[in-house]
């Protein structure tokens, strides 16, 4: 059985929002503030570019947080990332698991109770549920599901869930109370004047919201 990393404070990097200081420096500050997972999501980069950037991130994290690679199996395996995260329109979970082997954690985006119920916990380790709110950081985002939708989908999922999509620090407590094991954020940290303080505030909000 694969051991899940701490899903609570999940940073999803955005190259555009992070541009003022860069993705590596954003990662450094966010991990210093308590981020538990850093996902490398860079849709326009090549695999070679993701690997090069991922190596910098991995060195920066240095065991203090888990490194996740979005979609790119080759990059995830080359980097020996902790996590591969895929979407519904990417490679099938069973095929991804066959390629990454038994040890790497696999996350899957779900947008409905049906897709959550279909998850095989022998293959997928956690789900990203959303978008909870409208988001500008993903051009092909589905319609927002809201907090009630989040709670309903989490209730059907056979694995832990992370809330994602337009989630800000002020929404974190409600997402945790809806059953989320963690909060995945982009603009709540990326591009903020002080990513470390923004992360620390999110960490504190999540901690206080837990039973």
matplotlib code that plots the C-alpha trace (Angstrom):
import matplotlib.pyplot as plt

x = [0.0, 1.4, 1.8, 0.1, 2.0, 0.4, -2.3, -3.2, -1.5, -1.1, 0.6, -0.1, 2.5, 1.4, 4.2, 2.4, 1.3, 4.8, 6.6, 7.5, 9.9, 9.8, 8.4, 11.5, 11.6, 7.8, 8.4, 11.1, 9.0, 5.9, 7.6, 9.2, 5.7, 4.5, 3.4, 3.2, 3.0, 4.3, 2.8, 4.7, 2.1, 3.5, 1.3, 3.5, 6.8, 8.5, 9.2, 12.9, 12.1, 9.8, 12.6, 15.1, 12.7, 11.5, 15.1, 15.5, 12.2, 13.3, 16.5, 14.7, 12.2, 14.9, 12.5, 10.4, 7.5, 6.3, 7.0, 4.1, 4.3, 1.1, 0.4, 3.9, 4.8, 8.3, 9.1, 7.7, 9.7, 12.9, 12.6, 11.5, 8.7, 6.6, 3.3, 2.0, -1.4, -3.5, -6.9, -9.9, -8.8, -5.2, -3.9, -6.2, -5.4, -4.7, -2.3, -0.6, -0.2, 1.3, 3.9, 4.9, 4.9, 3.6, 5.4, 4.6, 1.5, -1.2, -3.7, -6.7, -9.0, -12.7, -15.6, -18.7, -20.0, -19.9, -16.2, -15.4, -17.3, -15.4, -12.1, -10.2, -8.4, -5.9, -4.8, -5.5, -4.4, -6.3, -8.6, -8.6, -12.2, -13.4, -13.4, -15.1, -15.3, -14.7, -11.1, -9.0, -5.9, -7.2, -8.7, -10.7, -12.1, -15.5, -18.4, -17.9, -19.5, -19.7, -19.2, -22.3, -21.1, -17.6, -19.2, -21.3, -18.4, -16.1, -18.8, -18.8, -15.0, -13.2, -9.9, -9.0, -9.9, -8.3, -10.4, -9.2, -10.4, -10.7, -10.0, -8.7, -7.6, -11.0, -12.6, -10.2, -12.1, -15.4, -13.6, -12.1, -15.5, -16.9, -14.5, -11.5, -8.2, -6.4, -6.6, -5.0, -4.3, -2.8, -3.5, -3.7, 0.1, 1.5, 2.0, 1.4, 3.7, 4.8, 4.2, 5.7, 3.2, 0.3, 1.2, 1.6, -1.8, -3.4, -1.7, -3.0, -6.5, -6.6, -5.2, -7.9, -10.7, -9.8, -11.8]
y = [0.0, 3.4, 5.9, 9.2, 12.4, 15.2, 16.6, 19.5, 22.5, 21.7, 24.4, 24.2, 26.3, 28.6, 29.9, 33.2, 34.0, 33.1, 35.2, 38.1, 35.9, 32.6, 29.1, 28.0, 31.0, 30.7, 27.1, 28.0, 30.6, 28.5, 25.4, 27.6, 28.7, 25.1, 23.9, 20.1, 19.4, 21.3, 20.4, 21.3, 22.2, 23.9, 23.1, 24.9, 23.5, 20.5, 17.4, 18.3, 21.7, 20.2, 17.8, 20.7, 22.8, 19.9, 19.1, 22.6, 22.2, 18.9, 20.3, 23.3, 21.0, 18.7, 16.3, 19.0, 18.6, 16.2, 16.9, 16.3, 16.4, 17.1, 14.9, 14.2, 10.6, 10.7, 13.8, 12.3, 9.1, 10.8, 13.1, 10.2, 12.5, 11.6, 12.0, 12.0, 13.8, 13.2, 14.5, 12.8, 13.6, 12.4, 8.9, 6.3, 5.7, 2.0, 2.7, 5.4, 3.0, 0.4, 2.9, 4.5, 1.3, 0.4, 3.0, 6.4, 8.1, 8.7, 11.5, 12.0, 15.0, 14.3, 16.6, 14.6, 11.9, 9.4, 10.0, 9.8, 6.6, 5.0, 5.5, 2.3, 2.7, 0.0, 2.3, 5.9, 7.2, 10.6, 12.7, 16.4, 17.6, 20.7, 23.3, 24.3, 27.9, 29.7, 29.8, 31.8, 29.6, 26.8, 27.6, 24.4, 24.3, 22.7, 24.5, 25.2, 22.6, 24.8, 23.7, 21.5, 19.8, 19.3, 17.6, 15.4, 14.2, 13.7, 11.6, 9.2, 9.0, 5.9, 7.8, 11.1, 14.2, 17.6, 20.7, 22.6, 25.4, 29.0, 28.1, 31.0, 31.1, 32.4, 29.2, 26.8, 26.2, 25.5, 23.0, 21.2, 21.1, 19.6, 16.7, 17.7, 16.3, 19.2, 22.5, 22.9, 26.5, 28.5, 32.2, 32.1, 31.7, 32.3, 35.9, 37.0, 39.7, 37.3, 33.7, 32.5, 34.5, 33.6, 29.9, 30.2, 31.8, 29.0, 26.4, 28.0, 28.3, 24.6, 23.6, 25.5, 24.1, 20.5, 18.6]
z = [0.0, -1.0, 1.7, 0.9, 1.5, 3.4, 1.1, 3.2, 1.6, -2.1, -4.3, -8.1, -9.9, -12.7, -14.9, -15.7, -12.2, -10.8, -13.5, -11.2, -9.1, -11.0, -10.1, -8.2, -5.9, -5.4, -4.4, -2.0, -0.2, -0.2, 1.2, 3.8, 4.7, 5.0, 1.6, 1.7, -2.0, -5.0, -8.4, -11.5, -14.1, -17.2, -20.2, -22.8, -21.7, -23.4, -21.4, -21.4, -20.0, -17.3, -16.3, -16.0, -14.0, -12.0, -10.9, -9.6, -7.7, -6.3, -5.1, -3.6, -1.8, -0.5, 1.3, 3.0, 0.6, -2.1, -5.7, -8.1, -11.9, -13.9, -16.9, -18.1, -17.2, -18.8, -16.7, -13.5, -13.9, -14.9, -11.9, -9.6, -8.5, -5.5, -7.4, -11.0, -11.4, -14.4, -15.7, -17.1, -20.7, -20.2, -20.2, -18.5, -14.8, -15.3, -18.1, -16.1, -13.2, -15.5, -16.7, -13.3, -11.4, -8.0, -5.8, -7.2, -5.9, -8.6, -8.4, -10.7, -11.4, -11.0, -11.7, -10.8, -8.5, -11.4, -12.2, -8.4, -8.0, -10.9, -9.2, -8.5, -5.1, -6.1, -8.9, -7.9, -4.5, -4.3, -6.3, -7.1, -6.9, -8.7, -9.9, -6.7, -7.9, -11.2, -12.1, -14.5, -14.3, -16.5, -19.9, -20.2, -16.7, -16.1, -14.6, -10.8, -8.5, -5.4, -1.8, -1.9, -5.0, -3.4, -0.4, -2.5, -4.7, -1.8, -0.2, -3.2, -3.7, -2.3, -1.8, -0.1, -1.9, -2.5, -3.3, -6.3, -8.6, -7.7, -4.0, -1.9, 1.7, 2.7, 1.3, 2.9, 6.1, 4.3, 1.9, 4.9, 6.6, 3.3, 3.8, 1.8, 3.0, 1.5, -0.5, -3.9, -4.7, -7.5, -7.2, -3.5, -3.5, -7.0, -7.7, -4.2, -2.8, 0.0, -1.0, 2.3, 4.4, 2.1, 2.5, 6.3, 6.5, 4.5, 6.6, 9.8, 8.3, 7.4, 10.8, 12.6, 10.4, 11.1, 13.8]

ax = plt.figure().add_subplot(projection="3d")
ax.plot(x, y, z, "-o")
ax.set_aspect("equal")
plt.show()
